[in-house]
Amino acid sequence: MPDFNAPHYEALRPDAPMPKRVSTVRTLMYIGGVCGILMSLLFIMGLSASPEEMQAALDEQTAMAAEQGVAMAFDLDMMRSFMAFGVVVTGLYGALSFFIASRLRNRTVGVFWATMLFQGVAGGILLWGLLGGEILMIVPLGFAVTMLGFMWAKESRAYYGLL
């Protein structure tokens, strides 16, 4: 067997250190978790503004858009709804990312598949946004695809006992 001494077989040992790819995924998920939680806090700060202040800012944005020939169809209630939705989505993403990253050291099949499912769903949502015209979605989509690839590598799967 020419591949008998391959590095991914070393990851099968019970005392094997975490592969660098899994460690990279763990670090990126911690960073993503913190960013998601901080983004959620920013939305909460926006929601804490008084309705009068928010309406004044919305009126100013509507006037600036009208100067450029763009009609804005947002009202105060819709803006607050979007911000509340942002609190939930980014907060949930941040909390789940942080939680899964904290569990990546556990060498269970459940942790592996939870990571794959989480990154797959996040990647799907980001791809949907990218196809909808949000070109900036390509950056986090690249991170999600990279993390999926790193977790699917042979040594990563071997670390979780999936060879």
C-alpha positions as CSV (number, residue, x, y, z in Angstrom):
1,M,0.0,0.0,0.0
2,P,1.8,3.1,-1.2
3,D,-0.3,5.5,1.0
4,F,0.2,3.6,4.3
5,N,2.3,6.3,5.9
6,A,0.2,9.2,4.7
7,P,-0.2,12.1,7.1
8,H,-4.0,11.6,7.4
9,Y,-3.5,8.2,9.0
10,E,-1.6,9.9,11.8
11,A,-4.7,11.9,12.7
12,L,-6.5,8.7,13.5
13,R,-4.4,8.2,16.7
14,P,-6.3,9.0,19.9
15,D,-3.5,11.3,21.0
16,A,-3.1,13.1,17.7
17,P,-3.0,16.9,17.7
18,M,-5.6,18.9,16.0
19,P,-4.8,19.1,12.3
20,K,-3.8,22.6,11.1
21,R,-6.9,22.8,8.8
22,V,-9.3,22.1,11.6
23,S,-7.4,24.6,13.8
24,T,-7.8,27.2,11.0
25,V,-11.5,26.4,10.8
26,R,-11.8,26.8,14.5
27,T,-10.1,30.1,14.5
28,L,-12.2,31.4,11.6
29,M,-15.4,30.3,13.3
30,Y,-14.4,32.1,16.5
31,I,-13.7,35.2,14.5
32,G,-17.0,34.8,12.7
33,G,-18.8,34.3,15.9
34,V,-17.4,37.4,17.5
35,C,-18.2,39.4,14.4
36,G,-21.8,38.1,14.3
37,I,-22.4,39.0,18.0
38,L,-20.9,42.4,17.5
39,M,-23.0,43.0,14.4
40,S,-26.1,42.0,16.4
41,L,-25.1,44.6,19.1
42,L,-24.8,47.2,16.4
43,F,-28.4,46.5,15.2
44,I,-29.5,46.7,18.8
45,M,-27.9,50.1,19.1
46,G,-29.8,51.2,16.0
47,L,-33.0,49.9,17.4
48,S,-32.4,51.8,20.7
49,A,-32.7,55.1,18.8
50,S,-35.9,56.9,19.3
51,P,-38.5,56.7,16.5
52,E,-38.1,60.5,16.0
53,E,-34.4,60.2,15.5
54,M,-34.8,57.3,13.2
55,Q,-37.5,59.0,11.1
56,A,-35.3,62.1,10.7
57,A,-32.4,59.9,9.5
58,L,-34.7,58.0,7.2
59,D,-36.1,61.3,5.8
60,E,-32.5,62.5,5.2
61,Q,-31.6,59.3,3.3
62,T,-34.8,59.6,1.3
63,A,-34.0,63.1,0.3
64,M,-30.4,62.1,-0.7
65,A,-31.7,59.2,-2.8
66,A,-34.3,61.5,-4.5
67,E,-31.5,63.8,-5.6
68,Q,-29.9,60.9,-7.4
69,G,-33.2,59.8,-8.9
70,V,-33.9,56.9,-6.7
71,A,-37.2,56.4,-4.9
72,M,-36.9,54.8,-1.4
73,A,-39.8,52.7,-0.4
74,F,-38.8,52.3,3.3
75,D,-40.9,53.6,6.2
76,L,-40.0,53.6,9.9
77,D,-41.8,50.3,10.7
78,M,-40.1,48.5,7.8
79,M,-36.7,49.7,8.8
80,R,-37.2,48.7,12.4
81,S,-38.4,45.2,11.2
82,F,-35.3,44.8,9.1
83,M,-33.1,45.8,12.0
84,A,-34.9,43.4,14.4
85,F,-34.4,40.6,11.8
86,G,-30.7,41.6,11.6
87,V,-30.4,41.2,15.4
88,V,-31.9,37.7,15.3
89,V,-29.9,36.5,12.2
90,T,-26.5,37.9,13.1
91,G,-26.9,37.0,16.8
92,L,-27.9,33.5,16.0
93,Y,-25.1,33.1,13.5
94,G,-22.5,34.5,16.0
95,A,-23.7,32.3,18.9
96,L,-23.8,29.1,16.9
97,S,-20.5,29.8,15.3
98,F,-18.9,30.5,18.6
99,F,-20.5,27.4,20.2
100,I,-19.5,25.0,17.4
101,A,-15.9,26.4,17.4
102,S,-15.7,25.8,21.1
103,R,-16.7,22.1,20.5
104,L,-14.3,21.4,17.6
105,R,-11.7,20.1,19.9
106,N,-14.1,17.2,20.8
107,R,-13.4,14.4,18.3
108,T,-16.9,13.3,17.6
109,V,-18.8,12.7,14.4
110,G,-21.5,15.0,15.6
111,V,-19.1,18.0,15.9
112,F,-17.8,17.3,12.4
113,W,-21.3,17.1,10.8
114,A,-22.5,20.1,12.8
115,T,-19.7,22.1,11.4
116,M,-20.3,20.9,7.9
117,L,-24.1,21.6,8.1
118,F,-23.6,25.0,9.7
119,Q,-21.1,26.1,7.1
120,G,-23.1,24.6,4.3
121,V,-26.3,26.5,5.3
122,A,-24.3,29.7,5.8
123,G,-22.7,29.2,2.4
124,G,-26.1,28.5,0.8
125,I,-27.6,31.7,2.2
126,L,-24.5,33.7,1.1
127,L,-24.7,32.2,-2.4
128,W,-28.4,33.2,-2.6
129,G,-27.5,36.7,-1.6
130,L,-24.7,36.8,-4.2
131,L,-27.0,35.6,-6.9
132,G,-29.4,38.2,-5.8
133,G,-26.9,40.9,-6.7
134,E,-25.1,41.5,-3.3
135,I,-21.6,41.3,-4.7
136,L,-20.0,41.7,-1.3
137,M,-21.4,38.3,-0.3
138,I,-18.4,36.8,-2.2
139,V,-16.0,37.5,0.7
140,P,-17.9,35.6,3.5
141,L,-18.9,32.9,0.9
142,G,-15.2,32.4,0.2
143,F,-14.6,31.8,3.9
144,A,-17.5,29.4,4.2
145,V,-16.4,27.4,1.1
146,T,-12.8,27.4,2.5
147,M,-13.9,26.1,5.8
148,L,-16.0,23.4,4.1
149,G,-13.0,22.3,2.1
150,F,-10.7,22.3,5.1
151,M,-13.1,20.1,7.1
152,W,-13.5,17.7,4.2
153,A,-9.8,17.2,3.8
154,K,-8.6,13.6,4.6
155,E,-6.7,14.5,7.8
156,S,-9.7,16.5,9.1
157,R,-12.0,13.6,8.5
158,A,-9.5,11.2,10.0
159,Y,-9.2,13.4,13.1
160,Y,-13.0,12.8,13.6
161,G,-12.8,9.1,12.8
162,L,-14.4,9.4,9.3
163,L,-12.0,7.6,7.1
